[in-house]
């Protein structure tokens, strides 16, 4: 309980230094004399002393400091981890937000703030409906078209070699190869080598795209684990 007293300005001051307004009560008493012809008016004020209980301390300020929010999306919902040495409001982060950030920044090793390595527990392949749409460029279309054309050319050269009875003349009859045979062999080898290079390039692009669909599992760093204990 805190004692509140009044002052001349109509305000009350408590022990905690807070000033509160109270209402002065004005009274008028008419004291009339039945025998006389005058009426006496008495004016006086009454200062009211009020006992106001101390208001409980609010916990909003302290609770705000305890709230955890992702440093990327600023959301307070979801599971938060602290995979680096950052503490406080900069330490909490969503796992999917961090994966998206690392995918866009091409950095998957260290935190850009504290320069510590992220604590990981492995990688998992996301469900196919969560995969990003592949970015198909003109170079990809040209590359795929080249592979198709080279495949058709290779099929034609093999068919032509069989029609010219190349294997029968060389491996069965033992005849020496003719100049057209040598030319066809060289063209076929060139087509095969170019086709293998194109297929390997496409395979590397597909492998790189699939690796991007993997999500890294992050855990709390040792520094933050010790701080939470």
C-alpha positions as CSV (number, residue, x, y, z in Angstrom):
1,X,0.0,0.0,0.0
2,X,1.3,3.5,-0.8
3,X,0.0,6.6,0.9
4,X,-1.3,9.3,-1.4
5,X,-1.6,12.9,-0.1
6,X,-3.1,15.9,-1.7
7,X,-1.5,19.3,-2.6
8,X,-3.0,22.7,-3.3
9,X,-3.1,22.1,-7.1
10,X,-5.5,19.2,-6.8
11,X,-2.9,16.5,-7.4
12,X,-1.8,13.7,-5.3
13,X,1.8,12.5,-4.9
14,X,2.6,9.0,-3.6
15,X,5.8,7.6,-2.2
16,X,6.8,6.3,-5.6
17,X,6.9,9.8,-7.0
18,X,4.0,9.3,-9.3
19,X,1.5,12.2,-9.5
20,X,-2.2,11.4,-9.7
21,X,-5.1,13.8,-10.0
22,X,-7.9,13.7,-7.4
23,X,-11.1,15.6,-7.1
24,X,-11.7,18.3,-4.5
25,X,-15.1,18.3,-2.9
26,X,-16.7,21.7,-2.5
27,X,-19.5,22.1,0.0
28,X,-21.8,25.1,0.5
29,X,-23.8,25.3,3.7
30,X,-26.6,27.8,3.8
31,X,-27.2,28.9,7.4
32,X,-30.3,30.9,7.3
33,X,-31.6,32.9,10.2
34,X,-35.3,32.6,10.5
35,X,-35.4,35.8,12.5
36,X,-33.0,37.8,10.4
37,X,-33.1,38.7,6.8
38,X,-29.6,37.5,5.9
39,X,-28.2,34.3,4.7
40,X,-24.7,33.2,5.5
41,X,-22.9,31.0,3.0
42,X,-20.0,29.0,4.3
43,X,-17.5,27.7,1.6
44,X,-14.9,25.0,2.5
45,X,-13.0,22.3,0.7
46,X,-12.2,18.8,1.7
47,X,-9.0,17.2,0.6
48,X,-9.4,13.5,0.1
49,X,-6.7,11.1,1.0
50,X,-6.8,7.9,-0.9
51,X,-4.9,4.7,-0.3
52,X,-4.1,3.2,-3.7
53,X,-2.4,-0.2,-3.8
54,X,0.8,-0.4,-5.7
55,X,0.2,-1.6,-9.3
56,X,1.9,-4.9,-10.1
57,X,4.9,-4.6,-12.3
58,X,4.2,-5.4,-15.8
59,X,6.2,-8.2,-17.4
60,X,5.8,-7.0,-21.0
61,X,9.3,-5.4,-21.0
62,X,11.0,-8.4,-19.6
63,X,9.0,-10.8,-21.8
64,X,10.0,-8.9,-24.9
65,X,13.6,-9.6,-24.2
66,X,12.9,-13.2,-23.8
67,X,11.1,-13.6,-27.1
68,X,13.0,-15.4,-29.8
69,X,12.6,-14.4,-33.4
70,X,14.3,-15.5,-36.6
71,X,17.0,-12.9,-37.7
72,X,16.0,-13.4,-41.4
73,X,12.2,-13.5,-41.5
74,X,11.7,-11.9,-38.0
75,X,9.0,-14.5,-37.2
76,X,8.6,-15.8,-33.7
77,X,6.9,-19.0,-34.7
78,X,8.6,-22.3,-35.7
79,X,11.6,-24.1,-34.4
80,X,14.7,-21.9,-34.1
81,X,18.3,-23.0,-33.9
82,X,21.6,-21.3,-33.1
83,X,24.1,-23.0,-35.4
84,X,26.9,-20.4,-35.0
85,X,28.6,-18.3,-32.3
86,X,26.1,-15.4,-32.6
87,X,24.0,-14.8,-29.4
88,X,20.9,-12.8,-28.5
89,X,18.6,-11.7,-31.3
90,X,21.2,-12.4,-33.9
91,X,21.6,-16.1,-32.8
92,X,18.1,-17.4,-33.5
93,X,17.3,-18.5,-37.1
94,X,14.9,-20.9,-38.9
95,X,16.5,-23.9,-40.5
96,X,14.7,-23.4,-43.8
97,X,15.5,-19.6,-43.8
98,X,19.2,-20.4,-43.3
99,X,19.1,-22.9,-46.2
100,X,17.5,-20.4,-48.5
101,X,20.0,-17.7,-47.5
102,X,23.0,-20.0,-48.1
103,X,21.5,-21.1,-51.5
104,X,21.2,-17.5,-52.6
105,X,24.5,-16.3,-51.2
106,X,26.5,-19.4,-52.4
107,X,28.0,-19.7,-49.0
108,X,27.5,-22.9,-47.0
109,X,30.4,-23.0,-44.5
110,X,30.7,-19.9,-42.3
111,X,28.4,-17.3,-40.7
112,X,28.9,-13.9,-42.3
113,X,28.6,-12.1,-38.9
114,X,30.7,-14.2,-36.5
115,X,32.8,-16.0,-39.1
116,X,32.3,-19.3,-37.3
117,X,31.4,-22.5,-39.1
118,X,27.8,-23.6,-38.9
119,X,27.1,-26.7,-36.8
120,X,25.5,-29.3,-39.1
121,X,24.1,-32.8,-38.6
122,X,23.8,-33.9,-42.3
123,X,21.8,-33.3,-45.5
124,X,18.4,-34.5,-46.6
125,X,16.7,-34.5,-50.0
126,X,13.6,-32.4,-49.8
127,X,10.3,-33.7,-51.2
128,X,9.9,-33.2,-54.9
129,X,7.0,-30.8,-54.5
130,X,9.4,-28.5,-52.6
131,X,12.0,-28.4,-55.3
132,X,12.8,-25.2,-57.1
133,X,11.8,-24.8,-60.7
134,X,14.7,-25.4,-63.0
135,X,15.9,-22.3,-64.8
136,X,16.0,-23.2,-68.5
137,X,18.2,-20.9,-70.6
138,X,18.8,-20.8,-74.3
139,X,22.2,-22.5,-73.8
140,X,20.4,-25.5,-72.3
141,X,18.1,-25.7,-75.2
142,X,21.0,-25.5,-77.7
143,X,22.9,-28.1,-75.7
144,X,20.0,-30.5,-75.7
145,X,19.4,-30.0,-79.4
146,X,23.1,-30.7,-80.2
147,X,23.0,-33.9,-78.2
148,X,19.9,-35.0,-80.2
149,X,21.5,-34.1,-83.5
150,X,24.7,-35.9,-82.7
151,X,22.8,-39.0,-81.6
152,X,21.0,-39.0,-85.0
153,X,24.3,-38.6,-86.8
154,X,25.9,-41.4,-84.9
155,X,23.0,-43.7,-85.7
156,X,23.4,-42.8,-89.4
157,X,27.2,-43.5,-89.4
158,X,26.7,-46.8,-87.8
159,X,24.0,-47.8,-90.3
160,X,26.2,-46.6,-93.2
161,X,29.1,-48.7,-91.9
162,X,27.0,-51.8,-91.7
163,X,25.6,-51.3,-95.2
164,X,29.1,-51.0,-96.6
165,X,29.9,-54.4,-95.1
166,X,32.9,-52.8,-93.2
167,X,33.0,-55.5,-90.5
168,X,32.7,-58.4,-93.0
169,X,35.5,-57.0,-95.3
170,X,37.9,-56.2,-92.5
171,X,37.3,-58.9,-89.8
172,X,36.0,-61.8,-91.9
173,X,37.6,-61.4,-95.3
174,X,40.8,-59.8,-94.0
175,X,40.8,-57.0,-96.6
176,X,42.5,-53.8,-95.9
177,X,40.2,-50.8,-95.1
178,X,39.6,-48.4,-97.9
179,X,39.8,-44.6,-97.7
180,X,36.0,-44.1,-97.3
181,X,36.1,-46.6,-94.4
182,X,38.9,-44.6,-92.7
183,X,36.9,-41.3,-93.1
184,X,33.8,-42.9,-91.7
185,X,35.7,-44.2,-88.7
186,X,37.2,-40.8,-88.0
187,X,33.8,-39.0,-88.3
188,X,32.2,-41.6,-86.1
189,X,34.9,-41.2,-83.4
190,X,34.5,-37.4,-83.5
191,X,30.8,-37.7,-83.2
192,X,31.1,-40.1,-80.2
193,X,33.6,-37.9,-78.4
194,X,31.5,-34.8,-78.9
195,X,28.4,-36.6,-77.8
196,X,30.0,-38.0,-74.6
197,X,31.1,-34.4,-73.7
198,X,27.6,-33.1,-74.2
199,X,26.0,-35.9,-72.2
200,X,28.5,-35.4,-69.3
201,X,27.8,-31.7,-69.3
202,X,24.1,-32.3,-69.1
203,X,24.6,-34.9,-66.4
204,X,26.7,-32.5,-64.3
205,X,23.9,-29.8,-64.6
206,X,21.3,-32.3,-63.5
207,X,23.5,-33.5,-60.6
208,X,24.1,-29.9,-59.5
209,X,20.4,-29.1,-59.7
210,X,19.5,-32.2,-57.5
211,X,22.2,-31.2,-54.9
212,X,20.6,-27.8,-54.6
213,X,17.4,-29.5,-53.6
214,X,19.1,-30.9,-50.5
215,X,18.4,-29.2,-47.2
216,X,21.1,-29.0,-44.6
217,X,20.2,-30.0,-41.0
218,X,21.6,-27.5,-38.5
219,X,22.0,-27.9,-34.8
220,X,22.9,-25.6,-31.9
221,X,26.6,-24.8,-31.7
222,X,28.6,-25.8,-28.7
223,X,29.0,-22.2,-27.6
224,X,25.2,-21.7,-27.5
225,X,24.7,-25.0,-25.8
226,X,27.0,-24.0,-23.0
227,X,25.3,-20.6,-22.7
228,X,21.8,-22.2,-22.4
229,X,22.8,-24.4,-19.6
